[in-house]
Amino acid sequence: MSELTLTKTRLFEGVWEGALKTSDSTGPKPDIKVTYLGEPVADVAMDQTDEQGLWRLSFPIPKESLSDGVQTVVITDRSTDERLETISFIAGEALAGDLRAEIDLLRAELDMLKRAFRRHCVETM
């Protein structure tokens, strides 16, 4: 089990930023690996903050990850190989079909609930 805790702070202008807390505030800089499709992500930066054991992690989202379908960037503790965070993006035509199907299902369920509620109201009067 990793002794690191990663918390996303923001995603702004294509750069993901997070706060990485270590359980050992006097320990060395954590060894973090950021990958997309198994390949390392470029320009990963990790800077120590004024608070002991707290590091600021940031990296630009790879341009190639912004394409149709579901894409995932993985952040891993290299020393334990434990996954600390995943960042997923969903875009394109696949998303549009899924959303339309999900909305249709929700509408059907809402109509069923309305009929059942109206029937219940009539029967209990």
Rosetta constraint file for C-alpha pairs under 8 A:
AtomPair CA 1 CA 80 HARMONIC 7.26 0.50
AtomPair CA 1 CA 82 HARMONIC 7.14 0.50
AtomPair CA 2 CA 77 HARMONIC 7.15 0.50
AtomPair CA 2 CA 80 HARMONIC 6.35 0.50
AtomPair CA 2 CA 82 HARMONIC 6.42 0.50
AtomPair CA 3 CA 22 HARMONIC 6.01 0.50
AtomPair CA 3 CA 23 HARMONIC 5.50 0.50
AtomPair CA 3 CA 24 HARMONIC 7.94 0.50
AtomPair CA 4 CA 20 HARMONIC 6.68 0.50
AtomPair CA 4 CA 21 HARMONIC 5.66 0.50
AtomPair CA 4 CA 22 HARMONIC 4.74 0.50
AtomPair CA 4 CA 23 HARMONIC 6.47 0.50
AtomPair CA 4 CA 77 HARMONIC 7.78 0.50
AtomPair CA 4 CA 84 HARMONIC 7.80 0.50
AtomPair CA 5 CA 20 HARMONIC 5.65 0.50
AtomPair CA 5 CA 21 HARMONIC 5.08 0.50
AtomPair CA 5 CA 22 HARMONIC 6.56 0.50
AtomPair CA 5 CA 84 HARMONIC 7.23 0.50
AtomPair CA 6 CA 18 HARMONIC 6.59 0.50
AtomPair CA 6 CA 19 HARMONIC 5.73 0.50
AtomPair CA 6 CA 20 HARMONIC 4.50 0.50
AtomPair CA 6 CA 21 HARMONIC 6.41 0.50
AtomPair CA 6 CA 84 HARMONIC 6.27 0.50
AtomPair CA 6 CA 85 HARMONIC 7.08 0.50
AtomPair CA 7 CA 18 HARMONIC 5.39 0.50
AtomPair CA 7 CA 19 HARMONIC 5.21 0.50
AtomPair CA 7 CA 20 HARMONIC 6.49 0.50
AtomPair CA 8 CA 16 HARMONIC 7.77 0.50
AtomPair CA 8 CA 17 HARMONIC 6.12 0.50
AtomPair CA 8 CA 18 HARMONIC 4.12 0.50
AtomPair CA 8 CA 19 HARMONIC 6.38 0.50
AtomPair CA 9 CA 17 HARMONIC 5.61 0.50
AtomPair CA 9 CA 18 HARMONIC 4.73 0.50
AtomPair CA 9 CA 19 HARMONIC 6.55 0.50
AtomPair CA 10 CA 16 HARMONIC 6.17 0.50
AtomPair CA 10 CA 17 HARMONIC 5.32 0.50
AtomPair CA 10 CA 18 HARMONIC 6.77 0.50
AtomPair CA 11 CA 15 HARMONIC 5.60 0.50
AtomPair CA 11 CA 16 HARMONIC 4.44 0.50
AtomPair CA 11 CA 17 HARMONIC 6.08 0.50
AtomPair CA 12 CA 16 HARMONIC 6.64 0.50
AtomPair CA 14 CA 60 HARMONIC 5.70 0.50
AtomPair CA 14 CA 61 HARMONIC 5.54 0.50
AtomPair CA 15 CA 58 HARMONIC 6.68 0.50
AtomPair CA 15 CA 59 HARMONIC 5.55 0.50
AtomPair CA 15 CA 60 HARMONIC 4.18 0.50
AtomPair CA 15 CA 61 HARMONIC 5.78 0.50
AtomPair CA 16 CA 58 HARMONIC 5.50 0.50
AtomPair CA 16 CA 59 HARMONIC 5.56 0.50
AtomPair CA 16 CA 60 HARMONIC 6.15 0.50
AtomPair CA 16 CA 61 HARMONIC 6.60 0.50
AtomPair CA 17 CA 56 HARMONIC 7.22 0.50
AtomPair CA 17 CA 57 HARMONIC 5.70 0.50
AtomPair CA 17 CA 58 HARMONIC 4.38 0.50
AtomPair CA 17 CA 59 HARMONIC 6.87 0.50
AtomPair CA 18 CA 56 HARMONIC 5.96 0.50
AtomPair CA 18 CA 57 HARMONIC 5.18 0.50
AtomPair CA 18 CA 58 HARMONIC 6.39 0.50
AtomPair CA 19 CA 54 HARMONIC 6.77 0.50
AtomPair CA 19 CA 55 HARMONIC 5.81 0.50
AtomPair CA 19 CA 56 HARMONIC 4.88 0.50
AtomPair CA 19 CA 57 HARMONIC 6.12 0.50
AtomPair CA 20 CA 54 HARMONIC 5.69 0.50
AtomPair CA 20 CA 55 HARMONIC 4.95 0.50
AtomPair CA 20 CA 56 HARMONIC 6.15 0.50
AtomPair CA 20 CA 57 HARMONIC 6.71 0.50
AtomPair CA 21 CA 53 HARMONIC 5.72 0.50
AtomPair CA 21 CA 54 HARMONIC 4.62 0.50
AtomPair CA 21 CA 55 HARMONIC 6.37 0.50
AtomPair CA 22 CA 27 HARMONIC 7.99 0.50
AtomPair CA 22 CA 30 HARMONIC 7.79 0.50
AtomPair CA 22 CA 53 HARMONIC 5.09 0.50
AtomPair CA 22 CA 54 HARMONIC 6.48 0.50
AtomPair CA 23 CA 53 HARMONIC 7.06 0.50
AtomPair CA 24 CA 53 HARMONIC 6.46 0.50
AtomPair CA 25 CA 52 HARMONIC 5.16 0.50
AtomPair CA 25 CA 53 HARMONIC 3.78 0.50
AtomPair CA 25 CA 54 HARMONIC 7.56 0.50
AtomPair CA 26 CA 52 HARMONIC 6.98 0.50
AtomPair CA 26 CA 53 HARMONIC 6.55 0.50
AtomPair CA 27 CA 53 HARMONIC 7.50 0.50
AtomPair CA 30 CA 77 HARMONIC 7.63 0.50
AtomPair CA 31 CA 77 HARMONIC 6.20 0.50
AtomPair CA 31 CA 78 HARMONIC 5.51 0.50
AtomPair CA 31 CA 79 HARMONIC 6.57 0.50
AtomPair CA 32 CA 75 HARMONIC 7.01 0.50
AtomPair CA 32 CA 76 HARMONIC 5.78 0.50
AtomPair CA 32 CA 77 HARMONIC 4.88 0.50
AtomPair CA 32 CA 78 HARMONIC 5.37 0.50
AtomPair CA 33 CA 40 HARMONIC 7.16 0.50
AtomPair CA 33 CA 75 HARMONIC 5.77 0.50
AtomPair CA 33 CA 76 HARMONIC 5.08 0.50
AtomPair CA 33 CA 77 HARMONIC 6.32 0.50
AtomPair CA 33 CA 78 HARMONIC 5.78 0.50
AtomPair CA 34 CA 40 HARMONIC 5.80 0.50
AtomPair CA 34 CA 41 HARMONIC 5.58 0.50
AtomPair CA 34 CA 44 HARMONIC 7.44 0.50
AtomPair CA 34 CA 73 HARMONIC 7.05 0.50
AtomPair CA 34 CA 74 HARMONIC 5.67 0.50
AtomPair CA 34 CA 75 HARMONIC 4.51 0.50
AtomPair CA 34 CA 76 HARMONIC 6.34 0.50
AtomPair CA 35 CA 39 HARMONIC 5.12 0.50
AtomPair CA 35 CA 40 HARMONIC 4.37 0.50
AtomPair CA 35 CA 41 HARMONIC 5.17 0.50
AtomPair CA 35 CA 73 HARMONIC 5.73 0.50
AtomPair CA 35 CA 74 HARMONIC 5.29 0.50
AtomPair CA 35 CA 75 HARMONIC 6.60 0.50
AtomPair CA 36 CA 40 HARMONIC 6.46 0.50
AtomPair CA 36 CA 41 HARMONIC 6.35 0.50
AtomPair CA 36 CA 62 HARMONIC 7.80 0.50
AtomPair CA 36 CA 65 HARMONIC 7.49 0.50
AtomPair CA 36 CA 72 HARMONIC 6.46 0.50
AtomPair CA 36 CA 73 HARMONIC 4.71 0.50
AtomPair CA 36 CA 74 HARMONIC 6.44 0.50
AtomPair CA 37 CA 72 HARMONIC 7.58 0.50
AtomPair CA 37 CA 73 HARMONIC 7.51 0.50
AtomPair CA 41 CA 59 HARMONIC 7.79 0.50
AtomPair CA 41 CA 62 HARMONIC 6.84 0.50
AtomPair CA 42 CA 59 HARMONIC 7.47 0.50
AtomPair CA 42 CA 60 HARMONIC 7.71 0.50
AtomPair CA 42 CA 62 HARMONIC 7.87 0.50
AtomPair CA 43 CA 59 HARMONIC 5.85 0.50
AtomPair CA 43 CA 60 HARMONIC 6.93 0.50
AtomPair CA 44 CA 57 HARMONIC 7.36 0.50
AtomPair CA 44 CA 58 HARMONIC 5.91 0.50
AtomPair CA 44 CA 59 HARMONIC 4.53 0.50
AtomPair CA 44 CA 60 HARMONIC 7.48 0.50
AtomPair CA 45 CA 56 HARMONIC 7.91 0.50
AtomPair CA 45 CA 57 HARMONIC 5.75 0.50
AtomPair CA 45 CA 58 HARMONIC 5.27 0.50
AtomPair CA 45 CA 59 HARMONIC 6.18 0.50
AtomPair CA 46 CA 55 HARMONIC 6.37 0.50
AtomPair CA 46 CA 56 HARMONIC 5.41 0.50
AtomPair CA 46 CA 57 HARMONIC 4.45 0.50
AtomPair CA 46 CA 58 HARMONIC 6.47 0.50
AtomPair CA 47 CA 55 HARMONIC 5.53 0.50
AtomPair CA 47 CA 56 HARMONIC 5.17 0.50
AtomPair CA 47 CA 57 HARMONIC 6.71 0.50
AtomPair CA 48 CA 52 HARMONIC 7.94 0.50
AtomPair CA 48 CA 53 HARMONIC 7.75 0.50
AtomPair CA 48 CA 54 HARMONIC 6.21 0.50
AtomPair CA 48 CA 55 HARMONIC 4.36 0.50
AtomPair CA 48 CA 56 HARMONIC 6.17 0.50
AtomPair CA 49 CA 54 HARMONIC 5.82 0.50
AtomPair CA 49 CA 55 HARMONIC 5.52 0.50
AtomPair CA 49 CA 56 HARMONIC 6.58 0.50
AtomPair CA 50 CA 54 HARMONIC 7.78 0.50
AtomPair CA 61 CA 65 HARMONIC 7.34 0.50
AtomPair CA 62 CA 66 HARMONIC 7.44 0.50
AtomPair CA 65 CA 71 HARMONIC 5.84 0.50
AtomPair CA 65 CA 72 HARMONIC 7.53 0.50
AtomPair CA 65 CA 89 HARMONIC 7.87 0.50
AtomPair CA 66 CA 71 HARMONIC 7.40 0.50
AtomPair CA 66 CA 89 HARMONIC 7.35 0.50
AtomPair CA 66 CA 91 HARMONIC 7.56 0.50
AtomPair CA 67 CA 71 HARMONIC 7.62 0.50
AtomPair CA 67 CA 91 HARMONIC 6.45 0.50
AtomPair CA 67 CA 92 HARMONIC 7.04 0.50
AtomPair CA 68 CA 90 HARMONIC 7.17 0.50
AtomPair CA 68 CA 91 HARMONIC 5.01 0.50
AtomPair CA 68 CA 92 HARMONIC 4.41 0.50
AtomPair CA 68 CA 93 HARMONIC 6.80 0.50
AtomPair CA 68 CA 94 HARMONIC 7.05 0.50
AtomPair CA 69 CA 89 HARMONIC 7.93 0.50
AtomPair CA 69 CA 90 HARMONIC 5.54 0.50
AtomPair CA 69 CA 91 HARMONIC 5.43 0.50
AtomPair CA 69 CA 92 HARMONIC 6.15 0.50
AtomPair CA 69 CA 93 HARMONIC 7.63 0.50
AtomPair CA 69 CA 94 HARMONIC 5.85 0.50
AtomPair CA 69 CA 95 HARMONIC 7.01 0.50
AtomPair CA 70 CA 88 HARMONIC 6.70 0.50
AtomPair CA 70 CA 89 HARMONIC 5.57 0.50
AtomPair CA 70 CA 90 HARMONIC 4.49 0.50
AtomPair CA 70 CA 91 HARMONIC 6.75 0.50
AtomPair CA 71 CA 88 HARMONIC 5.54 0.50
AtomPair CA 71 CA 89 HARMONIC 5.19 0.50
AtomPair CA 71 CA 90 HARMONIC 6.53 0.50
AtomPair CA 72 CA 86 HARMONIC 6.50 0.50
AtomPair CA 72 CA 87 HARMONIC 5.46 0.50
AtomPair CA 72 CA 88 HARMONIC 4.31 0.50
AtomPair CA 72 CA 89 HARMONIC 6.42 0.50
AtomPair CA 73 CA 86 HARMONIC 5.68 0.50
AtomPair CA 73 CA 87 HARMONIC 5.07 0.50
AtomPair CA 73 CA 88 HARMONIC 6.44 0.50
AtomPair CA 74 CA 83 HARMONIC 7.10 0.50
AtomPair CA 74 CA 84 HARMONIC 7.87 0.50
AtomPair CA 74 CA 85 HARMONIC 6.10 0.50
AtomPair CA 74 CA 86 HARMONIC 4.60 0.50
AtomPair CA 74 CA 87 HARMONIC 6.49 0.50
AtomPair CA 75 CA 83 HARMONIC 6.04 0.50
AtomPair CA 75 CA 84 HARMONIC 5.59 0.50
AtomPair CA 75 CA 85 HARMONIC 5.16 0.50
AtomPair CA 75 CA 86 HARMONIC 6.17 0.50
AtomPair CA 76 CA 81 HARMONIC 6.00 0.50
AtomPair CA 76 CA 82 HARMONIC 5.57 0.50
AtomPair CA 76 CA 83 HARMONIC 4.40 0.50
AtomPair CA 76 CA 84 HARMONIC 5.28 0.50
AtomPair CA 76 CA 85 HARMONIC 7.11 0.50
AtomPair CA 77 CA 81 HARMONIC 5.28 0.50
AtomPair CA 77 CA 82 HARMONIC 5.35 0.50
AtomPair CA 77 CA 83 HARMONIC 6.44 0.50
AtomPair CA 77 CA 84 HARMONIC 6.60 0.50
AtomPair CA 78 CA 82 HARMONIC 7.34 0.50
AtomPair CA 90 CA 95 HARMONIC 6.51 0.50
AtomPair CA 91 CA 95 HARMONIC 5.72 0.50
AtomPair CA 92 CA 96 HARMONIC 6.83 0.50
AtomPair CA 93 CA 97 HARMONIC 6.53 0.50
AtomPair CA 94 CA 98 HARMONIC 6.41 0.50
AtomPair CA 95 CA 99 HARMONIC 6.14 0.50
AtomPair CA 96 CA 100 HARMONIC 6.24 0.50
AtomPair CA 97 CA 101 HARMONIC 6.21 0.50
AtomPair CA 98 CA 102 HARMONIC 6.12 0.50
AtomPair CA 99 CA 103 HARMONIC 6.09 0.50
AtomPair CA 100 CA 104 HARMONIC 6.19 0.50
AtomPair CA 101 CA 105 HARMONIC 6.30 0.50
AtomPair CA 102 CA 106 HARMONIC 6.25 0.50
AtomPair CA 103 CA 107 HARMONIC 6.15 0.50
AtomPair CA 104 CA 108 HARMONIC 6.26 0.50
AtomPair CA 105 CA 109 HARMONIC 6.23 0.50
AtomPair CA 106 CA 110 HARMONIC 6.08 0.50
AtomPair CA 107 CA 111 HARMONIC 6.15 0.50
AtomPair CA 108 CA 112 HARMONIC 6.24 0.50
AtomPair CA 109 CA 113 HARMONIC 6.18 0.50
AtomPair CA 110 CA 114 HARMONIC 6.13 0.50
AtomPair CA 111 CA 115 HARMONIC 6.28 0.50
AtomPair CA 112 CA 116 HARMONIC 6.23 0.50
AtomPair CA 113 CA 117 HARMONIC 6.00 0.50
AtomPair CA 114 CA 118 HARMONIC 6.11 0.50
AtomPair CA 115 CA 119 HARMONIC 6.09 0.50
AtomPair CA 116 CA 120 HARMONIC 6.08 0.50
AtomPair CA 117 CA 121 HARMONIC 6.18 0.50
AtomPair CA 118 CA 122 HARMONIC 6.28 0.50
AtomPair CA 119 CA 123 HARMONIC 6.19 0.50
AtomPair CA 120 CA 124 HARMONIC 6.16 0.50
AtomPair CA 121 CA 125 HARMONIC 6.36 0.50
